[in-house]
């Protein structure tokens, strides 16, 4: 019996291969992937925009899956059973310096890339996949597969919100109402923030408003002045940069108040610029904070938030495309204005 898998054969070229279906070993589970969302990292690698990361082709992409456990190996926690619906976090060794201080996202001993059937990759766009059980997080049986695929991106947003130290009642500005902008906005709200969203696309402003967020369009209003009006002249306590560009960086610096924090969630290719006077940082005590990835606590909280409807992602899937049309799916994912494209792995 074989498993179909989408494979990135080269820049701009997706194909389908047939792979053997493995048996789970010690501490492993075999999952049947129902849907896999195409992450920004996936389509930007396909488009040739992330050459600096040194990805080698062929590559088996995909890490935002909604899946079902179909077989369980020895030594797997009894809480994981055949038939469970699951999402995924990152792999980790549990033994390196970073793992032992709780920063499993910085693990130097084990990642989420594997070699199998002569291929290397994360294999989320395959019909069946073998994974360490420690990467697997149970979600509600009622959660649609494509929404279960949001566990990983939501976990990264939760880690960022924790690093931003969002407290109840704080004013938080999210710049960008794209896919991860609205995930970040909901995560910050779940931590108690009063969240506002800046977005240049009116349709996306409307989606943000439908999720309950106050919005401002930089093409129509001065964002910094708008934020001060909303905060009695102080500026916001925190900014989440959910887009990676120079104009957004400047907007964040103008909107943040004294002792405020700016979180750089999104990467930009080519790298955006930022101009900030070190004396401004000194006198206003603002903080510039980076974030990348997620840890165990973030994945578990993401599973809870999705299962309980605290974070909703049903409006953030633009297209669902059959596996056999994977080339078209990546073209859609790379099209400006689209949210997530979900690859349907079974007819």
C-alpha positions in Angstrom: 0.0 0.0 0.0 1.3 3.4 -1.0 0.7 7.0 0.2 0.5 10.0 -2.1 2.7 12.9 -1.2 3.2 16.4 -2.6 6.9 17.1 -3.3 8.6 20.3 -4.1 10.8 19.3 -7.1 12.4 22.7 -7.5 11.6 26.4 -7.5 8.1 26.9 -8.9 7.5 23.2 -9.4 5.3 20.9 -7.3 4.8 17.2 -8.1 3.2 14.1 -6.6 5.1 11.0 -5.6 4.0 7.7 -4.1 5.7 6.6 -0.8 5.7 3.5 1.3 3.5 3.6 4.5 5.8 3.0 7.5 5.0 1.2 10.7 5.2 3.2 14.0 8.2 2.4 16.2 8.9 3.2 19.8 7.3 6.5 20.8 5.8 7.1 17.3 2.3 7.4 15.9 1.1 6.9 12.3 -1.3 9.6 11.3 -3.7 10.0 8.3 -3.4 13.6 7.2 -6.7 14.9 6.0 -5.8 18.4 5.1 -2.6 20.5 5.1 -2.5 24.2 4.9 0.2 25.9 2.8 2.3 28.0 5.1 4.0 31.3 4.0 7.3 29.5 4.4 6.1 26.8 2.0 5.0 29.0 -0.8 7.9 31.4 -0.4 10.4 28.5 -0.7 8.5 27.3 -3.8 8.6 30.8 -5.2 12.4 31.1 -4.6 12.2 33.8 -2.0 13.9 32.0 0.8 17.2 30.9 -0.8 19.0 32.1 2.2 17.6 29.2 4.2 19.5 26.8 2.0 16.6 24.4 1.2 17.6 21.5 -0.9 15.3 19.9 -3.5 13.4 17.7 -3.8 11.7 18.7 -0.5 8.6 17.2 1.1 6.9 20.2 2.6 4.0 20.8 5.0 3.6 21.2 8.7 0.1 22.7 9.3 -1.9 19.5 9.2 -5.3 18.3 10.6 -4.9 14.6 11.1 -6.2 11.4 12.7 -4.2 8.8 14.6 -4.4 5.4 12.8 -1.7 3.4 14.6 0.3 3.8 17.8 3.8 2.4 18.6 5.1 1.1 21.8 5.8 3.5 24.7 3.3 6.1 23.5 1.3 7.9 26.2 -2.0 6.2 26.8 -3.8 9.5 26.3 -3.2 9.2 22.6 -5.5 6.6 20.9 -6.4 5.5 17.5 -9.1 7.7 16.2 -8.0 10.9 18.0 -7.9 14.1 15.9 -4.7 16.0 16.3 -2.6 19.0 15.3 1.2 19.3 15.6 4.0 21.3 17.2 7.7 21.0 16.6 10.1 18.1 17.4 12.6 18.4 20.2 15.2 16.2 21.9 14.5 17.1 25.5 18.2 16.8 26.4 20.0 19.9 24.9 20.6 23.1 26.8 17.6 24.9 25.3 15.2 22.1 25.9 16.2 21.7 29.5 15.5 25.4 30.2 12.1 25.1 28.6 12.9 26.7 25.2 12.1 23.6 23.1 11.6 25.8 20.0 15.4 26.4 20.1 16.3 22.7 20.3 19.7 21.9 18.7 19.2 18.1 18.9 16.1 17.4 16.8 14.0 19.2 14.4 10.9 18.6 12.3 12.7 17.6 9.1 13.1 13.9 8.3 14.6 11.7 5.6 12.3 9.0 4.2 11.9 7.2 0.9 14.9 9.1 -0.5 13.3 12.4 0.4 13.9 15.0 3.1 11.2 17.2 4.6 8.4 17.5 7.1 6.0 15.4 4.9 2.8 17.2 6.1 1.4 17.1 2.5 1.4 13.3 2.4 -1.6 11.1 3.0 0.1 9.2 5.8 2.9 10.4 8.0 5.0 8.9 10.9 5.8 11.3 13.7 7.1 11.2 17.3 4.1 11.2 19.6 5.6 14.2 21.6 4.8 16.4 18.6 1.1 15.5 18.6 -1.7 17.5 20.4 -5.3 16.4 20.6 -8.0 18.7 19.4 -11.8 18.5 19.4 -13.4 15.9 17.2 -15.8 18.7 16.0 -12.9 21.0 14.8 -12.7 21.0 11.0 -9.4 19.5 9.6 -8.3 22.8 8.0 -8.8 24.6 11.3 -6.9 21.9 13.2 -4.0 22.8 10.9 -3.8 26.2 12.6 -2.3 24.7 15.8 1.2 25.4 14.7 0.8 29.0 13.6 -1.4 29.8 16.6 1.2 28.3 18.9 3.8 30.7 17.4 1.5 33.6 17.9 0.9 32.6 21.5 4.7 32.4 22.1 5.0 36.0 20.7 2.1 37.2 22.9 3.9 35.7 25.9 7.2 37.4 25.0 5.3 40.7 24.5 4.0 40.2 28.1 0.4 41.2 27.2 -1.6 42.0 30.4 -5.3 42.4 30.9 -6.5 45.9 29.8 -3.4 46.8 27.8 -3.9 48.5 24.4 -2.3 46.4 21.7 -2.0 47.3 18.0 -1.6 44.5 15.5 -0.2 45.8 12.2 -1.6 43.6 9.3 -4.9 41.8 9.1 -3.5 39.0 7.1 -3.8 35.3 8.1 -1.3 35.5 11.0 -2.3 39.1 11.9 -5.8 38.0 12.8 -4.4 34.9 14.6 -2.1 37.2 16.6 -5.0 39.6 17.3 -7.2 36.8 18.7 -4.3 35.4 20.8 -3.5 38.8 22.3 -7.2 39.3 23.1 -7.3 35.9 24.8 -4.5 37.1 27.1 -6.7 40.1 28.1 -5.5 42.8 25.7 -7.7 45.4 24.1 -6.7 44.8 20.5 -6.8 47.1 17.6 -5.8 46.3 14.0 -4.1 48.4 11.3 -4.7 47.2 7.7 -4.5 48.8 4.2 -6.9 46.4 2.6 -10.6 47.3 3.2 -11.9 43.8 2.7 -9.5 42.5 5.4 -10.5 45.4 7.6 -14.0 44.1 7.3 -13.0 40.6 8.3 -11.1 42.0 11.3 -14.2 44.0 12.4 -16.3 40.9 12.0 -14.1 39.2 14.6 -14.7 42.1 16.9 -11.6 44.3 16.5 -11.4 48.1 16.1 -9.6 48.8 12.8 -7.8 51.6 11.1 -6.7 51.9 7.5 -3.3 53.8 7.1 -4.4 55.0 3.7 -7.3 56.8 5.3 -6.0 57.9 8.7 -2.8 58.7 10.6 -2.4 55.5 12.7 -0.3 57.0 15.4 -2.8 59.8 15.9 -5.7 57.3 15.9 -3.9 55.2 18.5 -3.3 58.2 20.8 -7.0 59.2 20.4 -8.0 55.7 21.6 -5.5 55.8 24.5 -6.0 59.3 26.0 -2.9 60.5 24.2 -0.5 57.8 25.5 0.0 55.6 22.5 -0.4 51.8 22.7 1.3 49.5 25.2 2.3 47.0 22.7 2.6 46.5 18.9 2.6 43.2 17.0 4.2 43.5 13.6 2.4 40.8 11.6 3.8 42.1 8.3 7.5 42.4 7.5 8.1 45.7 5.7 9.8 49.0 6.3 6.6 51.1 6.4 5.1 48.9 9.0 8.2 49.1 11.2 8.0 52.9 11.1 4.2 52.8 11.9 5.0 50.7 15.0 7.6 53.2 16.3 5.2 56.1 15.9 2.2 54.3 17.5 3.9 52.8 20.6 3.8 54.8 23.8 6.4 55.3 26.6 7.6 52.0 28.1 5.8 50.2 25.3 6.9 47.1 23.5 7.2 46.2 19.8 7.1 42.5 18.8 8.6 41.5 15.4 6.5 38.5 14.6 6.8 38.5 10.8 9.9 38.1 8.7 10.3 40.0 5.4 12.0 38.9 2.1 14.0 40.9 1.2 14.7 42.0 4.8 12.9 45.3 5.7 14.7 48.2 7.3 14.1 50.0 10.6 15.4 53.4 11.6 15.4 54.1 15.4 17.4 56.5 17.4 19.0 54.6 20.3 18.4 57.7 22.5 14.7 57.3 21.8 14.9 53.8 23.2 16.9 55.1 26.2 14.5 57.9 27.1 11.2 56.3 26.3 12.2 52.9 27.5 10.5 51.2 24.6 11.5 47.5 23.9 12.1 45.8 20.6 11.3 42.1 20.9 11.9 39.2 18.5 9.9 36.0 18.4 10.1 32.8 16.4 8.5 29.4 16.8 6.8 28.0 19.8 7.3 25.7 22.8 5.3 22.9 24.4 3.1 25.2 26.5 2.2 27.2 23.3 1.1 24.1 21.3 -1.0 22.9 24.2 -2.7 26.2 24.7 -3.2 26.5 20.9 -5.0 23.2 20.9 -7.2 24.4 23.8 -8.0 27.7 22.1 -9.0 26.1 18.8 -11.0 23.3 20.4 -13.0 25.7 22.6 -13.5 28.4 19.9 -11.5 31.1 21.7 -9.6 31.5 18.5 -11.6 31.2 15.3 -10.0 30.5 11.9 -13.0 29.6 9.7 -12.8 32.9 7.9 -9.1 32.6 7.3 -9.1 29.8 4.7 -9.5 31.2 1.2 -9.4 28.0 -0.9 -9.5 24.2 -0.5 -7.7 22.4 -3.3 -7.3 18.7 -4.1 -3.9 17.1 -3.7 -3.7 16.3 -7.4 -3.9 20.0 -8.1 -1.0 20.9 -5.8 0.7 23.1 -8.4 -2.4 25.3 -8.6 -2.7 25.3 -4.8 0.7 26.8 -4.5 -0.1 29.4 -7.2 -3.1 30.4 -5.1 -1.1 30.5 -1.9 1.4 32.9 -3.5 -1.4 35.2 -4.8 -1.6 38.5 -2.9 -4.8 38.9 -0.9 -5.4 35.2 -0.3 -5.5 33.8 3.2 -4.5 30.1 3.8 -4.9 27.6 1.0 -5.7 24.2 2.4 -4.6 21.1 0.5 -7.3 18.3 0.6 -5.3 15.1 0.8 -8.1 12.6 0.1 -10.8 12.6 -2.6 
